[in-house]
Amino acid sequence: MLSTKLKPNFYSYAKINLGLKVLDLLPDGYHSIFTIMQEINCYDTIKISKTASNFFTIKCDGPISVPETNNLCVQAAKLIFKEYNLSGGVSISLTKYIPVGAGLGGGSSNAANVLLQLNNIFELNINSKRLEDLAFTLGCDIPFFIRGGIQISEGKGEKLSPITIDLTRYFIVLVDPGFSVSTKWAYSSFKNSLDGFLKNDLTSTFNSNKFHSFQKGIDWTLFENDFEKIINLTYPQVKKIRETLESKDSLFVSLSGSGSTMFGIFDDFLKADLAKQALKSYNSQIVKPIKRV
């Protein structure tokens, strides 16, 4: 069972995707997906204060710049106030470190963190499942961050289930290539790449049951991100990053989400550090997976 213990206040963690399969086309025009999301200790910080006024304000600082208008944090706050008939408003302070458009789920994590914090601040006692349902109305990746850790995500992101795998002994080298990728563009490019193929046959060679347990050890060859080939066509540096990570004895290399971040998984810190040094021309860092208990 996944723990319903809420995340610590203030820390809004990023994620990586261990594989990402784009599956059948849904009636609403979206594709269903299958992916394993792993929370990592790369984070933004968020502090929320109640105000007597009916205004919702956000101040963003830190090395990463994000727009303060139409911010997901504010949308999340307004949703809680509307759903639970709260009075007053909130002031949100966001210190941003997670790159934007990087496939690390920074904005989604921020929104989920606001939902969690407001649940605590106003003592609403909303259970995790209800918070996930609310989160899904704001964005497909947001439900994952309510409980975090490592989970299988299916459908459009609303179907979450636990997985018996512990990656905390590994070291992950994140490599930000210096450009952002629009998720909308990535999906559009993927759809265009399917010309000449049967779009409804995307699931024919995919067996999700292989991923629900790794009790005999992790088979890294099972993981593949369908977006990486698409990103490679437009951004060839992604392929170069992969080659460098592989040359430094990584266990696994992949694109995260729809990009742009590449990551390599290592079983030894020294190997991870050598890979990081080899990629010092990029914004690279070593992070660890987070386990929720």
N, C-alpha and C positions, 0 to 999 in steps of 0.2 A: 504493500500500500504506500502511496505517496503521502508524505507528511503534510498536514494542514497547518503546520507552524509557519507563521508569516516571516517574510524576509526582514532582516534588520533594517531599521529606519535609515534613511539617508543614502544608502548604497544601491545604485541602480546598475546591475551587472549586464555585461554583453553575453553573446552566445556565439557558438560556431555550429555549423551543420555537418554532421557525419553522413555524407551522402544526401542527395536530393533528387528524387525521381518525380518528374512531371507526368501525371497520369491522365485519365480520361477527361474530356471536356464536359463541364457541367451545364445544365440548362441556362444558367445565368451568365454564361460566357467565360467564367473562371475555370481554371483547371484544378482538379484535385491533385494533391501531392502526397508523397511519403518521404519523411525525413526523420533523422534522429537529431534532436537539439541538445547541445551540451552547454550549460552555463559556465562562464569563465570569470576569473577575478580581475578583469579589466572593467572599470566602472566609471560612471558619472556619479555626482552627489546631488541630492535633492533635499531641500529643507522647506517645510511648509508652515506657515503661520496663519492662524485664524484672524480675520478682520471683521470689524463691525459693519463695514460698508458692504454693498451688494456687488462689489467689483471683484474680478478675477485677474490678478496681475502676475506676470512672470518676468524675472530678470535673469538673463543668461550671461554667464562669463566663462572663463577658462580658455584653453588654447583652441577649442573648436567653436566656430561661430554657427549659430542656428537662428532662424527667424523667430521673433517673439509673437508674431501674429499667426493665428491658426495653429498654434503649437499644440501637440497632442497632450501635453501635461494639462493645459487649460481645458481642453475638451474633456479629459478624464474627470477633472474637478467639477465641471459643470454637469456632467452626467450623474455623478454621485449626489450633488445638491438637488438635482431635479428628481431623481429616483426616490430619494429619501426625505424630500421636502425640508431641506436644511435652510436655515436663515443665515444672513451675512455673506461673507466671501472669504477668499484666501489669497495670500501672497506667496508665490513660489519662487525659490531661488535655485537655479539649475547651474551647476558647474560642469561643463561639458569636456570630456576627454575622449569618448568613443567617437571615432570618425563617422561622418554622415555619408549615407549611400555606399556603405562598405560591406553590407551583408552581415553585420554584427548585431543587428536588432536594437541599436541604441535608442531610437525614438520609441519603439514598442516597449522596451524595458522601462523607459521613463514614465510612460503612461500607466503601465502596470504598477510601478512603484507609487505613483500618486494615488491610485485606487487603494493600495494597501495601507498607505499612511493615513489617508482620510478615514478608512475603516477603523483604524486605531484611535485617531484624534477625536473622532465623534462617537467612539464606542458603539459602533453600529452592529457589531457581531455578525457581519456578513460572512457566510461560509465560503470556502475556496471555490466550490463549484459555481456558486452564484456570481462570485467575482470574475470567474473565467467567462461566464455568459455575458456579463456586462463588458468585459474586456473585448470580446469578439465583435461587439457592435462598433468598436473603435478601430479595429484592425486585426488582420488574420494572425499575426505573430504574437499579439499581446497576451492571449490566454496562457501561453507557455510560461511567461515570466511571473505569473501569480504564485506558482509553486517551484518553478525553476529546476535546478539540478540537471538530470538527464531524463528525457522523455521522448517517446515516439509521437510524432505529430502527423496526423492524417486529415483527409478531407481538405478543407481550406485553412486548416490550423486549429479548428475547434475540437477535433477528436484527439485527445491526449491520453496516453497510457504509459505506465512505468515500464522500465526495462532493467533487467538484472545485469548491469555492467557498471564497473567502477573504474574510471580513468584517472583517479587522483594520483596515481604513481607516475603519470606521464608529464612531460613538459611540452608546451605548445609554443611554437614560434609564429607569431602573427606578423604578417607583412602587408602593410598598407602601401600600394603602388603609387599613391598620390593622385588618384582620380576617383570620382564617384560614379556609381552605376544606378540608373533609374530602374526600379523593379518593373515598372510598366514597360519600359523599353526592352528589358531583358525578356519578359514574357512575350512581347510582340515579336521580337527577333526569333525566339524559339518557335513560335507558331509559324512564322514565315519559313523557317528551316524545314518544316514538316511537309512542305509542298511536294506532292508526288507520293506521299505515304498516307495510309489510312489513319486519320487522327483518332478514330475510335478503337484502334488496335494497339494503343500505347501500352496497355497493361499485359499484353499477351506473353511477354517473356519475363515478367516481374513477379516474384513470390515474396510477399511481405513477411510470411511466417519465418523465414530464415533469420529475421532481425530481432525476434522477440526474446531470445535468450542466447547468451554467449558463455554458458557455464563451462564449456570446454576450451575457452580462450577466444580471443577476438580474431575474426577472419577479416583483415583489412581489405582484402580483394573484393569484398561484397559492396564496399562503399564507392559510389560514383555520383558526381554532381552533373546533372544534365546541362547546366548552364555554362560549364567551363569551356566547352568547345565553341559556344556562341561568343563568349567574352574574348577568347583567344583570337578570333577573326578580326576583332576591332582593336584589341589591345594586346599586341604580341609580347609585351613585357611580362604578361602573366605567365606565359610559357617559359620564359627565362627564369622567373622566380621559382617555378616548379622544378626546373632542371637543377638549380642551385640547391634547393632543399633536398632533392633526391640524392645529389652528389655528396651530401653531408650525412648520409646514413639515416635518413628519416624513415620511420615505419610507415608513414602515410602522409600524402600531400593532397590538398584539395582547395578548391574555391569554397568560400563560405557564403551560403545563401545564393543570391543572384549577383554577388560580387559587390565590391571589387577586392576584398581582402583574400589573400592566400594564406594558408597555414600549413605547418608541418608538425607532426607529432613525433616526439623522441622519447626513448626510454632512459636517456642519460642527460644530465644537465650540461656536461661539457660539450657533448655533440650539439645540443641545442644552442649553446652559446657560440660555438664555432660557426653554426649556420647563421645566427644573428649577425655576427661580425662580417660574414661574407656578403650579407645583404644590407650593410650599413648605409648604402646610398639611398635606401628606402627608410620609411618610418617603421622600424621593427621592434618587437618586444617579446619577452618570454613570459607566458602566463601559465596558470594552473587551472585544471577543471575544478568545479565546485560540486561537492556532494551534499545533498540535503538528507538529513536523517530525521 
